């Protein structure tokens, strides 16, 4: 299982957010959402799932976070 943090926004275009909504439906029960936050137009998910599922999400949506890349945040 892979851990990943995903960031998308939909200020001018909701297609990335819509993709994630469909992706979450497709992988429901397989992928675990451990956290979700939104500022309205910005959306961040902490996810855990198999490589097959995670590989469908564009790499440029992946973010560093305490969840996905804890080694970066260690003192």
N, C-alpha and C positions, 0 to 999 in steps of 0.2 A: 504494500500500500504506500502510495506517495502522499506527502503533505504539500499543499500549494496554497498560496494566497493569490487571489485574482482581483484585479481592479478594472472596472469599466465605468464609463460615464455616458450620458446621453443628453448633453446640452443641446446639440443641434440635430442629432440623429439617434434614434433609439435602437438601431439594428444590433449593436453589440449587446445591449441589455436584453433584447428579445432573444438573441442567440443563447445567452446564459439561461434564460427562463426555460427555453425549450430543452437545452442540455440538461438542466436540473430535472426536468420531467422525465427525460429519456433514461437517466441514470438513477432515478429515485429507488431507494432500497439498496443500491450498490455503493453510491458515494455518500459520505457523511459530511454534512455542513456543520462545522463546529462553532462557527461564528459568522454573523452577517451584520454589516452596518451600512447605513446610507446617510448621506447629507442632502438627499433630494435628487440631485443629478449624478452623484457619485455613489458607486456601489462596490463594496469590498466583501469577499467571501473567503473564509478559511475552510478549505476542503481537504478531505482525505479519501482517496480512491485508487483503483487499480490503474496501472499505466495505460491500458487501453482507453479508459475514460478520459484521463488527464491529457493524453496526447491529442485529443480533439479540440482542446482549448488553445487558441493562438498563444505562442510563447511570449509575445510582447504584452500580454495581459498579466503575466506572472510578476509578482512583486516580492521583494524581500520583506520579511516580517518575523516577529518573535515566534510565530507558529511554524512557518515554512523554512526559515533559515536562522534558527536560534544561535548558531555559532557566530554570526555577525554581531549579535547584541550582547554577547558575553563580555564582561569586564576583564 
